Amino acid sequence: MPRSKISSITIYPNGAFIMKLVEASVKKGENLIKISGFPESLNNQSVQVEILKGDDIKISDVKVEETYLESPEVEKIKKLKAKLDSLNNLITSKQGELDVVLGRIEFLKKLTPAFERQKFTIDEIEAYLKFFSKTLNENIKEKNLIESELEKLKDERKKVEDELGQISSAKKKGKNVEVTVYSNSDQSVGLKISYFVYGVNWTSGYEVRANSKTGKIGFDYFSFVRQMTGEDWIDVPAEISTAPVSISGTPPDLSPWNVDIYQPYYRKEREVVLEAPMLHKESAEVIEKKTPYISPEVETSVSSVSFKFSKLNIPSDNQAHKIFLASFSQESQLVYYAVPKLSRYAYLRVKLKNDFKFPILPGEARIYVDGKYVSSSSIQRILPGQMFDLSMGVDEAIKINRNLKNKFTEYTGLFGGTVKVSYEYETEIENGKDVDVFVEVKDNYPISRNEKIKVVLESPTEKDVEIGNDGIITWRFNLKAGEKKILKLKFYVEHPRDIKVYGLD
């Protein structure tokens, strides 16, 4: 039986290209070398065979045939089934322990002294109640502990069942590669077999760590690789590539490249009210320590980038395996952005620059601020050197409250006349952190689209804030630790009494 081993793997977003080295002994004349252990997801048209070692060796034919599950997978199934049996026994045993404890609790609840038929002293009653409380609490704690252990065992059993199901269903079949060679002598030959497999994918993920005191931002880029090819990749040289790959025996056709006048499509936009989940709570605090990573070799081209590793371990379990790709760090001002009219939360944002020599691909970023996990944020494609804004979640230490302080309507003239409606809003912002912060707050006032409707902004003025032609007002200011600031918005709307105005509160 020829000996074979994987020599290198290139992992693409939609598959992997694998190179395998094979050693075999051949006789003089025609020889059939059958190499087993290839996954069912192997693309037959992608198979290539090259002679690396041997004199006067010629390849006359290469075939791919389907086969059944190889013995290594059978052994893996046996081990998983044994583990499943062990877990089931543990679960049964724990369930028995739980039943015993539940029985003791029920017995204690029913065990009450006959106070009405016997005389007890106060000390005897207090001693009994103390015993009852202590014993009941001990049993409840034991019950909770056993239930927690049961839950973990059931979770582990679910994972084993899922893995067993994947192997049993998706990996029942495999493939063999048959190489027919002609040799002028008895000798040992070396072959390199390369092939493309499906059942492999990787996605981008990021971890962003911010220090609110120093403004230092760390940006780590990861790939999350999944594979269920049926082959465990252990200590294998590997490359992760961003290039999309399409393997086919037929070359693609080039379609016409048309240009035309853009015709916009209009649709009514629905109003969206921004709210956010409760974050930065101590009960939800997760502190994750920074782990040192080994950086791969990075190779960039016009259309893709590759990350090369001397060794990777990715078992065939269809689980996401986190692999570090690259990182950069830079300093940036942390800005607390708020729109009190739509949300009572302050959103932490930073402006970063893509310091990589390759694009940042779309993916999810996990955000950590001062060692606490606060939220996740979506990242779109960002070119090298491009600036981008990143939302870092909500900080409840910045408290915001917006109120309508006054609304007053005045009427002038008995017949006809005008209506003047005055509005006054106050937004209170308090910095509950122990460091100074920079805050950006947006609000707006109505813009008239009819000459009969007059809108006058009384406060604030352009010397204090930024006021856009669209009526959006922007305050930017530093807020010291523990400081409270009140922002005032005051305006009035005036129009003839005989017209109805829409759009006001």
Secondary structure, DSSP 4 states (H G I P E B T S, - for coil): --EEEEEEEEEETTEEEEEEEEEEEE-SEEEEEEEEEEETTB-GGG-EEEEEE-SSEEEEEEEEEEEE--HHHHHHHHHHHHHHHHHHHHHHHHHHHHHHHHHHHHHHHH----TTTS---HHHHHHHHHHHHHHHHHHHHHHHHHHHHHHHHHHHHHHHHHHHHHHHHHTSEEEEEEEEEEESSSEEEEEEEEEEESSEEEEEEEEEEE-TTT-EEEEEEEEEEEE-SS--EEEEEEEEE-------SSPPPPPP-----------PPPP--------S-GGG--B-PPPP-PPPEEEE-SS-EEEEEEEEEE-SSS--EEEEEEEEEEE---EEEE-TTT-SPEEEEEEEE--SSSPBPSEEEEEEETTEEEEEEEE--B-TT-EEEEEEEE-TTEEEEEEEEEEEEEEE-SSS-EEEEEEEEEEEEEE-SSS-EEEEEEEE-----STT-EEEEEES-TTTSEE-TTSEEEEEEEE-TT-EEEEEEEEEEEEETTS---S--
